[in-house]
């Protein structure tokens, strides 16, 4: 609420009708209810009510109003201030009509992409083998014949199954790989230049099925992107090179909303109302600006004086625009995006078993 005094204007109409006397020339002082004050009271003169002496809060507030400190008496008089505080404003509003042309904007957004190649990261290679006839996938045997099976000793051995197959595919002579171990104990990877043979005929004492020996084109250990490619493509692709820049894409135009309706010319009906004026509190009563104290100033002042200054008239004018026609302006907006591409190369290997 602060220092505003216009709370008298927000009383519900039903309460106004119940509390407003028919005779507006001489209003009786309102029945004490600071939280639902009478909107039209105090227009001429009134008599003091019994609460002026019976209500302790009103008596306390009235004492603050009528007992200013010596420093305030030069510019403040209680009766004069209350007379102005209870003064009301009679105001009315009339309406006029202006005419104009409404403008509607039809707009489109075009998305444009700038592709930048990231050259700071080296190109990686991923091998996607294609299944071959006669390959054997999953054999167990604890016996290795390094010379007969052509073991390649040039690699490190600490690769998991997926990495081990990629190492085999990266060596053109590799036909099979063997891997055993676990994530907890560690992995051991070996690659061989001789395949497993029909029904694992090149493996000593084979047990089928198993989890150690695999021909290079088996599908159990291929990377995830290779599996996705197998689903997307029916025919094998030899080489996929660097990613090409994305071509600019354009969104369809945003649907155009319906044109505005013509506003009919309003009927000029003046609005009349009454609002109690806002009066600044003296500095020494600034603590009463808090709502629960402020609402008691109105009944307190009505206990001090029996009439307020005459209402002040006030007239305002509100303009309503009437659109006689409309026009459309088309605008295109460009929305730019920067796309960074890191080249990746995927090689599809045909079987060489």
Residue pairs with C-beta under 8 A, 6 or more apart in sequence:
1 7
1 289
1 290
1 291
1 294
2 289
3 278
3 280
3 281
3 289
4 278
5 85
5 276
5 277
5 278
5 279
5 294
5 297
5 298
6 275
6 276
6 278
7 37
7 295
8 37
8 38
8 39
8 274
8 275
8 276
8 298
9 39
9 273
9 274
9 275
9 276
11 19
11 36
11 37
11 38
11 39
15 36
16 38
16 39
16 40
19 30
19 31
19 36
19 38
19 39
19 41
20 38
20 39
20 40
20 41
21 27
21 28
21 40
24 40
24 43
25 44
26 44
26 45
27 38
27 40
27 41
27 42
27 43
27 44
27 45
27 46
28 41
28 46
28 47
29 41
29 42
29 46
29 47
29 48
29 49
29 302
30 37
30 38
30 41
30 42
30 302
31 49
32 49
32 51
32 55
32 58
32 299
34 295
34 296
34 298
34 299
35 295
37 295
37 298
39 274
40 274
41 302
42 86
42 88
42 276
42 302
42 307
42 308
43 88
43 274
43 308
43 311
44 307
45 306
45 307
46 302
46 306
46 307
47 306
48 302
48 303
48 306
49 299
49 302
49 303
51 58
51 299
51 303
52 58
52 59
52 62
52 299
52 303
53 59
55 299
57 296
58 296
58 299
58 300
58 303
61 288
61 293
61 296
61 297
61 299
61 300
62 300
62 303
62 304
64 285
64 288
65 78
65 81
65 82
65 285
65 297
65 300
65 301
65 304
66 78
66 304
68 76
68 78
68 282
68 284
69 284
71 284
72 282
72 283
72 284
76 282
78 304
79 304
79 305
81 279
81 282
82 300
82 301
82 304
82 305
82 308
83 305
83 307
83 308
83 309
84 277
84 279
84 308
84 309
85 277
85 279
85 297
85 298
85 301
85 308
86 276
86 298
86 301
86 302
86 305
86 308
87 276
87 277
87 279
87 308
87 309
87 310
87 311
87 312
88 274
88 275
88 276
88 277
88 308
88 311
88 312
89 274
89 275
89 276
89 277
89 311
89 312
89 313
89 314
90 272
90 273
90 274
90 311
90 312
90 313
90 314
91 272
91 273
91 274
91 275
91 313
91 314
91 315
91 316
92 270
92 271
92 272
92 273
92 314
92 315
92 316
93 270
93 271
93 315
93 316
93 317
93 318
94 268
94 270
94 315
94 316
94 317
94 318
95 266
95 268
95 269
95 317
95 318
95 319
95 320
96 268
96 317
96 318
96 319
96 320
97 265
97 266
97 319
97 320
97 321
97 322
98 319
98 320
98 321
98 322
99 321
99 322
99 323
99 324
100 321
100 322
100 323
100 324
101 323
101 324
101 325
101 326
101 327
102 259
102 260
102 323
102 325
102 326
102 327
103 326
103 327
103 328
103 329
104 256
104 257
104 259
104 260
104 326
104 327
104 328
104 329
105 328
105 329
105 330
105 331
106 253
106 256
106 328
106 329
106 330
106 331
107 253
107 254
107 330
107 331
107 332
107 333
108 251
108 253
108 254
108 330
108 331
108 332
108 333
109 251
109 254
109 332
109 333
109 334
109 335
110 248
110 250
110 251
110 332
110 333
110 334
110 335
111 248
111 249
111 250
111 251
111 335
111 337
112 248
112 334
112 335
112 336
112 337
113 245
113 246
113 247
113 248
113 249
113 336
113 337
113 338
113 339
114 336
114 337
114 338
114 339
115 245
115 246
115 339
115 340
115 341
116 338
116 339
116 340
116 341
117 242
117 340
117 341
117 342
117 343
118 340
118 341
118 342
118 343
121 342
123 242
123 343
123 344
123 345
124 344
124 345
125 170
125 345
125 346
125 347
126 166
126 223
126 225
126 226
126 344
126 345
126 346
126 347
127 165
127 166
127 169
127 170
127 226
127 346
127 347
127 348
127 349
128 222
128 223
128 225
128 226
128 229
128 230
128 346
128 347
128 348
128 349
129 165
129 169
129 216
129 217
129 218
129 219
129 222
129 226
129 348
129 349
129 351
130 217
130 236
130 348
130 349
130 350
130 351
131 217
131 218
131 219
131 351
132 215
132 217
132 350
132 351
132 353
133 351
134 198
134 353
135 195
135 196
135 215
135 216
135 217
135 218
135 351
135 353
136 195
136 196
136 197
136 198
136 199
136 200
136 208
136 213
136 214
136 215
137 214
137 215
137 218
137 219
137 220
138 208
138 209
138 210
138 211
138 213
138 214
138 218
138 220
139 196
139 200
139 203
139 206
139 207
139 208
139 209
139 210
139 212
139 213
139 214
140 206
140 207
140 208
140 209
140 210
140 211
140 212
140 213
141 200
141 203
141 204
141 205
141 206
141 207
141 210
141 212
141 213
142 205
143 204
143 205
144 151
144 178
144 190
144 204
145 204
148 194
148 202
149 176
149 192
149 193
149 194
149 202
149 203
150 173
150 175
150 192
150 193
150 194
151 190
151 191
151 192
151 193
152 171
152 173
152 174
152 191
152 192
152 193
154 171
155 167
155 171
155 189
155 191
156 189
157 188
157 189
157 190
158 186
158 187
158 188
158 189
159 167
159 179
159 187
159 189
160 179
160 183
160 187
160 189
161 179
161 187
161 220
161 221
162 221
162 222
162 223
163 189
164 177
164 179
164 187
164 189
164 191
164 221
165 177
165 214
165 216
165 218
165 221
165 222
166 223
167 174
167 177
167 189
167 191
168 174
168 175
168 176
168 177
168 191
168 216
169 216
169 349
171 191
172 352
173 193
174 191
174 192
174 193
174 216
175 192
175 193
175 194
175 195
175 196
175 215
175 216
175 352
175 353
176 191
176 192
176 194
176 195
176 196
176 213
176 214
176 215
176 216
177 189
177 190
177 191
177 192
177 213
177 214
177 216
178 189
178 190
178 191
178 192
178 212
178 213
178 214
179 187
179 188
179 189
179 190
179 212
179 214
180 187
180 188
180 211
180 212
181 187
181 188
194 202
195 202
195 215
195 216
195 353
196 202
196 203
196 213
196 214
196 215
197 203
199 206
199 208
200 206
200 208
200 213
203 213
206 213
214 220
214 221
215 353
216 349
216 351
216 352
216 353
217 349
217 351
217 353
225 346
226 346
229 237
229 346
236 348
236 350
237 348
238 347
238 348
239 345
239 346
239 347
239 348
240 345
240 346
241 343
241 345
242 341
242 343
242 345
243 341
243 343
243 344
245 339
245 341
246 339
256 328
259 326
260 323
260 326
262 322
262 323
262 324
263 320
263 321
263 322
263 323
264 322
265 320
265 322
266 320
274 311
276 298
277 312
281 288
281 289
287 293
288 294
288 297
